[in-house]
Protein backbone atom coordinates (compact mmCIF):
# COMPACT_ATOMS: atom_id res chain seq x y z
CA UNK A 1 0.00 0.00 0.00
CA UNK A 2 2.82 2.39 0.90
CA UNK A 3 4.44 1.82 -2.51
CA UNK A 4 1.15 2.64 -4.30
CA UNK A 5 0.77 5.89 -2.37
CA UNK A 6 4.39 6.82 -3.18
CA UNK A 7 3.84 5.99 -6.87
CA UNK A 8 0.62 8.04 -6.96
CA UNK A 9 2.44 10.94 -5.28
CA UNK A 10 5.23 10.78 -7.87
CA UNK A 11 2.70 10.75 -10.72
CA UNK A 12 0.96 13.79 -9.22
CA UNK A 13 4.28 15.62 -8.88
CA UNK A 14 5.24 14.68 -12.44
CA UNK A 15 1.92 15.98 -13.75
CA UNK A 16 2.44 19.25 -11.88
CA UNK A 17 5.98 19.58 -13.26
CA UNK A 18 4.85 18.91 -16.84
CA UNK A 19 2.02 21.42 -16.46
CA UNK A 20 4.48 24.10 -15.29
CA UNK A 21 6.94 23.29 -18.09
CA UNK A 22 4.23 23.44 -20.75
CA UNK A 23 2.90 26.70 -19.33
CA UNK A 24 6.39 28.18 -19.35
CA UNK A 25 7.25 27.05 -22.88
CA UNK A 26 6.78 29.38 -25.82
CA UNK A 27 5.06 26.92 -28.16
CA UNK A 28 3.03 29.22 -30.37
CA UNK A 29 -0.42 30.74 -29.92
CA UNK A 30 -1.83 30.88 -26.42
CA UNK A 31 -4.24 28.14 -25.45
CA UNK A 32 -7.86 29.15 -25.27
CA UNK A 33 -8.62 30.89 -21.97
CA UNK A 34 -12.36 31.39 -22.29
CA UNK A 35 -15.05 28.82 -22.69
CA UNK A 36 -16.82 30.04 -25.77
CA UNK A 37 -16.94 29.18 -29.45
CA UNK A 38 -14.64 31.98 -30.56
CA UNK A 39 -11.28 31.42 -32.22
CA UNK A 40 -8.11 31.93 -30.18
CA UNK A 41 -6.57 33.71 -33.17
CA UNK A 42 -4.62 30.74 -34.57
CA UNK A 43 -7.15 30.67 -37.43
CA UNK A 44 -9.87 33.07 -38.56
CA UNK A 45 -13.41 32.69 -37.16
CA UNK A 46 -14.82 31.19 -40.38
CA UNK A 47 -12.17 28.43 -40.37
CA UNK A 48 -12.74 27.84 -36.66
CA UNK A 49 -16.51 27.53 -37.22
CA UNK A 50 -16.02 25.11 -40.14
CA UNK A 51 -13.66 22.97 -38.05
CA UNK A 52 -16.12 23.01 -35.14
CA UNK A 53 -18.93 21.90 -37.48
CA UNK A 54 -16.81 18.93 -38.57
CA UNK A 55 -15.97 18.11 -34.92
CA UNK A 56 -19.71 18.10 -34.12
CA UNK A 57 -20.87 16.15 -37.19
CA UNK A 58 -21.97 12.56 -36.50
CA UNK A 59 -20.21 9.82 -38.44
CA UNK A 60 -21.76 6.65 -39.86
CA UNK A 61 -20.14 3.44 -41.11
CA UNK A 62 -20.50 4.88 -44.62
CA UNK A 63 -18.52 7.99 -43.63
CA UNK A 64 -15.84 6.12 -41.69
CA UNK A 65 -17.31 5.24 -38.29
CA UNK A 66 -15.90 2.12 -36.70
CA UNK A 67 -15.28 -0.66 -36.61
CA UNK A 68 -14.77 0.13 -32.89
CA UNK A 69 -15.93 3.39 -31.35
CA UNK A 70 -17.34 5.06 -28.24
CA UNK A 71 -19.57 7.69 -29.82
CA UNK A 72 -20.60 8.88 -33.27
CA UNK A 73 -18.95 12.30 -33.13
CA UNK A 74 -16.04 13.97 -31.39
CA UNK A 75 -18.38 16.36 -29.58
CA UNK A 76 -20.16 13.44 -27.90
CA UNK A 77 -17.10 13.07 -25.65
CA UNK A 78 -15.81 16.67 -25.73
CA UNK A 79 -18.74 19.01 -25.09
CA UNK A 80 -18.66 20.50 -21.61
CA UNK A 81 -19.09 23.46 -21.27
CA UNK A 82 -18.78 24.02 -25.05
CA UNK A 83 -17.59 22.06 -28.07
CA UNK A 84 -14.06 20.85 -27.39
CA UNK A 85 -14.50 20.76 -23.62
CA UNK A 86 -14.25 17.79 -21.31
CA UNK A 87 -16.71 14.95 -21.02
CA UNK A 88 -19.60 13.93 -18.82
CA UNK A 89 -19.27 10.38 -20.17
CA UNK A 90 -16.61 7.99 -18.90
CA UNK A 91 -14.55 5.57 -20.96
CA UNK A 92 -13.05 2.29 -19.76
CA UNK A 93 -9.27 1.85 -19.59
CA UNK A 94 -7.60 -1.48 -18.85
CA UNK A 95 -4.15 -3.03 -18.53
CA UNK A 96 -1.90 -4.92 -16.13
CA UNK A 97 1.33 -4.51 -14.21
CA UNK A 98 4.63 -6.17 -15.13
CA UNK A 99 7.56 -5.63 -12.78
CA UNK A 100 5.88 -2.55 -11.34
CA UNK A 101 5.19 -0.95 -14.73
CA UNK A 102 1.72 -0.48 -16.25
CA UNK A 103 1.36 -2.35 -19.54
CA UNK A 104 -1.35 -1.73 -22.12
CA UNK A 105 -3.35 -4.71 -23.39
CA UNK A 106 -2.40 -6.47 -26.61
CA UNK A 107 -2.59 -3.90 -29.38
CA UNK A 108 -0.96 -1.21 -27.25
CA UNK A 109 -4.00 0.86 -26.32
CA UNK A 110 -5.61 0.92 -22.89
CA UNK A 111 -8.95 2.24 -24.19
CA UNK A 112 -11.74 -0.34 -24.32
CA UNK A 113 -14.31 0.85 -26.85
CA UNK A 114 -17.98 0.70 -25.83
CA UNK A 115 -19.39 -0.02 -29.28
CA UNK A 116 -18.66 -1.83 -32.53
CA UNK A 117 -20.21 -1.79 -35.98
CA UNK A 118 -20.29 -5.61 -35.79
CA UNK A 119 -21.11 -7.38 -32.51
CA UNK A 120 -18.63 -10.15 -33.29
CA UNK A 121 -15.73 -7.73 -32.83
CA UNK A 122 -17.11 -5.96 -29.73
CA UNK A 123 -14.21 -5.40 -27.33
CA UNK A 124 -14.10 -7.24 -24.04
CA UNK A 125 -11.52 -6.90 -21.29
CA UNK A 126 -9.32 -10.02 -21.31
CA UNK A 127 -8.85 -11.78 -17.97
CA UNK A 128 -5.12 -10.96 -18.19
CA UNK A 129 -5.94 -7.25 -17.82
CA UNK A 130 -6.62 -6.98 -14.10
CA UNK A 131 -6.48 -3.19 -13.84
CA UNK A 132 -9.71 -1.44 -14.87
CA UNK A 133 -10.56 2.23 -14.45
CA UNK A 134 -13.03 4.71 -15.83
CA UNK A 135 -11.62 7.95 -17.21
CA UNK A 136 -13.25 11.15 -18.37
CA UNK A 137 -12.19 12.58 -21.72
CA UNK A 138 -10.07 15.66 -21.20
CA UNK A 139 -10.76 19.02 -22.76
CA UNK A 140 -9.07 19.96 -26.01
CA UNK A 141 -9.35 23.60 -24.90
CA UNK A 142 -6.13 23.49 -22.89
CA UNK A 143 -5.78 20.58 -20.49
CA UNK A 144 -6.06 18.12 -23.36
CA UNK A 145 -2.80 19.43 -24.79
CA UNK A 146 -0.84 17.57 -22.11
CA UNK A 147 -1.92 14.34 -23.81
CA UNK A 148 0.02 15.45 -26.87
CA UNK A 149 3.24 15.12 -24.87
CA UNK A 150 5.08 11.92 -25.81
CA UNK A 151 5.29 9.27 -23.07
CA UNK A 152 9.09 9.24 -23.32
CA UNK A 153 9.21 12.98 -22.63
CA UNK A 154 7.23 12.43 -19.43
CA UNK A 155 9.50 9.55 -18.42
CA UNK A 156 12.60 11.67 -19.09
CA UNK A 157 11.16 14.47 -16.95
CA UNK A 158 10.47 11.99 -14.14
CA UNK A 159 14.06 10.75 -14.34
CA UNK A 160 15.40 14.32 -14.23
CA UNK A 161 13.15 15.12 -11.27
CA UNK A 162 14.33 12.02 -9.40
CA UNK A 163 17.98 13.04 -9.96
CA UNK A 164 17.29 16.52 -8.64
CA UNK A 165 15.35 15.20 -5.66
CA UNK A 166 17.84 12.47 -4.74
CA UNK A 167 20.94 14.56 -5.41
N, C-alpha and C positions, 0 to 999 in steps of 0.2 A: 504494500500500500504506500509506504514511504517513497519508493522509487517512482510510482505513478504520479504522486503529488509533485515530486521534484521534476519529472519529465514535463508535466503540465505547466509548471512554473517556468521552465526553460522555454517552452513553446510560447507562452504568453510574453515573456521578455523578448524573444526573437521577433514576434509579431510587432511589438512596440518599437523595436529597433528598426525594423524594415519600414514601418510607417513613418518614422522620423526621417530615415534616409530618403525615402521617396518624396516626402514633403520638402526636403531640403534640396533635392536635385532640380536642376533646370532642364526639364525634359520637354519643353515646348509649351503649347497653350495651357493655361490654367485649367484645372478640372472644374466642372460645373459646381457652383456654390449654391445656387438656388434650386428649388424644386419646382420647375415650371417646364414648359415645352419650348422655351426659347433657346436659340443657338448660343454656344459659349464663344462664338467668334471664329472657331476653327474653320467653319464653312458658313456660307450665307444662309439666311432663314429658309429660302425655298429648297435648298439642298437638304437642310436639316429636316424639314417637313416631309420631303419625299422619302428620306431614309427612315423617318419615324413611321410613315405609312407602311413601308415594307416590313419593318420590325413588328408592326401590329397585324399584318395580314395573315390570316390562317392558311396553312398549307394542307394539301391533300396528297394521297399517294401519287396522283397524276402530276402534281407539281413538285414532288420530291420528298414528301413526308415518309419517314420510316427508313428501314423496316422496324427499328426500335425508337421509341420516343416517349416523352413525358407529357407533352402538350402539343397543340396544333399551331401555336405561334410563339414567338419569343416573348411577347408581352404577357402571355399567360403566366410566366414565371418571373417576369420583371416589370411590375406595374404599380408598385406602391412607394410613394404617393402619386407618381406620374409614370408614364412610359419610360422604361429604363431603370426604374427603381428596384427595390428588393422585392422579395416574394412573401406571400402569405400562405404559400403551399410548400410543404416539405418534400424533399427527395431522399431516397434511401441510398446510403453509402455502405459498402462492405469491404472486408479484407481480413487479413490475419497477421499475426506477428511471427517473425523469424529472427531469432537471436536479438530480440529487443528492438527490431525495426519493423515498422508497418509495411506490409506488402499488399499491393493491389491484387485482385483476383486475376485469373488467366485472362489475357487480353489487355491487361495493363490499365484498366479504368475502374475506379471504385464505384462509379455511379451505376445503380441498378435501375434500369428504365421501367416505368410503370406500365407501359403499353407497347403493343406490337401490331403491325398491320396483318400479321398471321399468327394465330394463337399457338401454332406449333413452335414458334421461335420465341415466345414470351420468356423473358428472363426470370430466373429463379436464383436465389442465393444458394450456392453449393454448400454442403455441410462443412467443407474445409475452411470456409470463410466464417470464422466465429466472432468477428467484430462487426456489429451492425450499428448504424447511427443515422438518425434523420438530420438533414441539413437544410437550411433555408438558402435559396439562391441569393447571392449578394447583388447589390446595386451595380449597375454599369455607369452610374453617375459620379463615381469617385472611388468608393471602397472596392468596387469590383476590379479596379485597376491592379490591385495587389496580386490578383490571380494571374496577371500577365507576367509576373516575375517568375523566371525559370526556377525549378526546384533546386538546381545546383547552386544558384546564386544565394538562395536562402540557407542552404547547407554551408556554403562558404562563409556567410555572415555569422552563422552559429559557431563555426570553428574559430573565426576571428574573435568573437565575443568571449568564448571560453579561454582563449589565450590571454586576452586582456584581464579577464576576471581571475584566472589562476596564476597570472604572472609569468 
